[in-house]
Amino acid sequence: KDRPTVGLLNIGEEMIKGNEIVKQTAELLRASPLNFFGNVEGNDIYKGTTDVVVCDGFVGNVTLKASEGLATMLYEMLKAEFTRNMLTRVMALFAYPVLRAFKHRVDPRRHNGATLIGLRGVVVKSHGSADALAFQHAVRKANNEAAHGVLDNIAQRLAAKPALAPPATQFN
């Protein structure tokens, strides 16, 4: 997308919410040439409220792993319900194509790989626990980014914009 919408993951959509780092990040994003939507909450990730959700690595890792766990749990719960007794097993035969499509769609391995921005090359970080399928998807993602010049595109856009000075942050 030429101008993807960018949201900042926070504990609420109001500008006054969040810790100081999140509030300062929101200020920088508002002042940037990005198409900043504003703060988004965790459920906005799945609604598709924005095209990009920004957060720090800790929050992103927790969010990602909780999401993967939820997807796996939902599939396992559906599977348990369809194997509960003979009637549900028969029903499962008819529902099998839908269940298989659901499993394929929410399989975390097929969405493996987080792009790290701000480095001098395409870097896609894969899970340490990734199996061959998950790693294949991460490599495919990196190849796609390299083939489409994602890094060059980001660098050109940043070079064309005036640099923003980050707000002073005080650490105790």
C-alpha positions as CSV (number, residue, x, y, z in Angstrom):
1,K,0.0,0.0,0.0
2,D,1.2,3.5,-0.8
3,R,0.0,4.9,2.5
4,P,-0.7,2.1,5.0
5,T,-2.5,3.1,8.2
6,V,-0.3,2.8,11.3
7,G,-1.6,2.2,14.8
8,L,0.3,2.2,18.1
9,L,-0.6,-0.7,20.4
10,N,-1.7,0.7,23.7
11,I,-4.0,0.0,26.7
12,G,-6.7,2.3,25.2
13,E,-7.3,4.5,22.2
14,E,-7.3,7.7,24.2
15,M,-4.1,9.9,23.9
16,I,-3.7,10.1,27.6
17,K,-3.3,6.4,28.1
18,G,-0.1,4.4,28.2
19,N,3.3,4.7,29.8
20,E,5.6,7.6,29.0
21,I,7.5,5.8,26.2
22,V,4.2,4.9,24.5
23,K,3.0,8.5,24.8
24,Q,6.2,9.9,23.4
25,T,6.1,7.3,20.6
26,A,2.6,8.5,19.8
27,E,3.9,12.1,19.6
28,L,6.6,11.1,17.2
29,L,4.2,9.1,15.0
30,R,1.7,12.0,15.0
31,A,4.5,14.4,13.9
32,S,5.8,12.0,11.2
33,P,4.7,11.8,7.6
34,L,3.2,8.4,8.3
35,N,-0.5,7.8,8.0
36,F,-0.9,7.5,11.8
37,F,-4.3,6.3,12.8
38,G,-3.7,6.7,16.6
39,N,-3.7,4.3,19.5
40,V,-5.1,0.8,18.9
41,E,-6.0,-1.9,21.4
42,G,-5.2,-5.6,21.2
43,N,-8.6,-6.5,19.6
44,D,-8.0,-4.0,16.8
45,I,-5.2,-6.3,15.5
46,Y,-7.8,-8.9,14.5
47,K,-10.4,-6.4,13.3
48,G,-7.9,-5.0,10.8
49,T,-8.4,-1.4,12.2
50,T,-4.9,-0.5,10.8
51,D,-2.5,-2.0,8.3
52,V,0.4,-1.8,10.6
53,V,0.6,-2.1,14.4
54,V,3.6,-0.7,16.1
55,C,4.8,-1.8,19.6
56,D,8.0,-2.6,21.4
57,G,9.6,-6.0,21.2
58,F,8.4,-7.2,24.6
59,V,4.7,-6.4,24.0
60,G,4.9,-7.7,20.4
61,N,6.4,-11.0,21.5
62,V,3.8,-11.5,24.2
63,T,1.0,-10.5,21.8
64,L,2.2,-12.8,19.1
65,K,2.7,-15.8,21.4
66,A,-0.7,-15.3,23.1
67,S,-2.3,-15.1,19.6
68,E,-0.6,-18.3,18.5
69,G,-1.6,-20.0,21.6
70,L,-5.2,-18.9,21.2
71,A,-5.4,-20.1,17.6
72,T,-4.0,-23.5,18.6
73,M,-6.3,-23.8,21.6
74,L,-9.4,-23.0,19.4
75,Y,-8.5,-25.6,16.9
76,E,-7.9,-28.2,19.6
77,M,-11.2,-27.3,21.3
78,L,-13.1,-27.8,18.0
79,K,-11.3,-31.1,17.4
80,A,-12.3,-32.3,20.9
81,E,-15.9,-31.3,20.3
82,F,-16.0,-33.2,17.0
83,T,-14.5,-36.4,18.5
84,R,-16.7,-36.4,21.7
85,N,-19.0,-39.2,20.5
86,M,-20.1,-41.1,17.5
87,L,-22.7,-38.5,16.3
88,T,-20.1,-35.7,16.5
89,R,-17.6,-37.9,14.6
90,V,-20.0,-38.4,11.8
91,M,-20.7,-34.6,11.8
92,A,-16.9,-34.1,11.6
93,L,-16.8,-36.0,8.3
94,F,-19.1,-33.4,6.8
95,A,-17.3,-30.5,8.5
96,Y,-13.8,-31.8,7.7
97,P,-13.1,-29.5,4.7
98,V,-14.1,-26.5,6.8
99,L,-12.0,-27.6,9.8
100,R,-9.0,-28.2,7.5
101,A,-9.4,-24.8,5.9
102,F,-9.7,-23.2,9.4
103,K,-6.6,-25.0,10.7
104,H,-4.6,-23.9,7.6
105,R,-5.8,-20.3,8.0
106,V,-4.9,-19.9,11.6
107,D,-1.7,-22.1,11.6
108,P,0.9,-19.9,13.2
109,R,3.7,-21.6,11.2
110,R,2.2,-20.0,8.1
111,H,2.6,-16.5,9.5
112,N,6.1,-17.0,10.9
113,G,8.7,-14.2,10.7
114,A,8.7,-10.7,12.0
115,T,10.4,-8.0,9.9
116,L,13.0,-6.0,11.8
117,I,13.2,-2.4,10.5
118,G,16.0,0.0,11.0
119,L,18.8,-2.4,10.0
120,R,21.0,-2.3,6.9
121,G,19.5,-5.3,5.3
122,V,16.4,-7.4,5.1
123,V,16.1,-9.2,8.4
124,V,13.1,-11.5,9.2
125,K,13.3,-13.0,12.7
126,S,11.9,-16.4,13.0
127,H,10.7,-18.3,16.1
128,G,13.4,-20.3,17.9
129,S,10.9,-23.1,18.0
130,A,10.1,-22.9,14.3
131,D,9.8,-26.2,12.4
132,A,10.7,-26.6,8.7
133,L,7.3,-25.2,7.5
134,A,7.5,-22.2,9.7
135,F,11.1,-21.5,8.7
136,Q,10.2,-21.9,5.0
137,H,7.5,-19.2,5.4
138,A,10.0,-16.8,7.1
139,V,12.5,-17.3,4.3
140,R,9.7,-16.8,1.7
141,K,8.8,-13.5,3.5
142,A,12.4,-12.3,3.5
143,N,12.8,-13.2,-0.2
144,N,9.5,-11.4,-1.0
145,E,10.8,-8.2,0.8
146,A,14.1,-8.3,-1.0
147,A,12.5,-8.9,-4.4
148,H,10.1,-6.0,-3.9
149,G,12.7,-3.6,-2.6
150,V,11.0,-3.1,0.8
151,L,14.2,-1.9,2.4
152,D,15.1,0.5,-0.4
153,N,11.5,1.9,-0.4
154,I,11.6,2.5,3.4
155,A,15.1,4.2,3.1
156,Q,14.0,6.4,0.2
157,R,10.9,7.5,2.1
158,L,12.8,8.3,5.2
159,A,15.5,10.2,3.3
160,A,12.8,12.4,1.7
161,K,11.4,13.4,5.0
162,P,13.0,15.8,7.6
163,A,14.4,14.0,10.6
164,L,12.4,14.1,13.8
165,A,14.3,14.6,17.0
166,P,13.1,12.1,19.6
167,P,11.8,13.6,22.8
168,A,14.1,13.6,25.7
169,T,13.7,10.5,27.8
170,Q,14.8,10.3,31.4
171,F,15.8,6.9,32.8
172,N,16.2,6.4,36.5
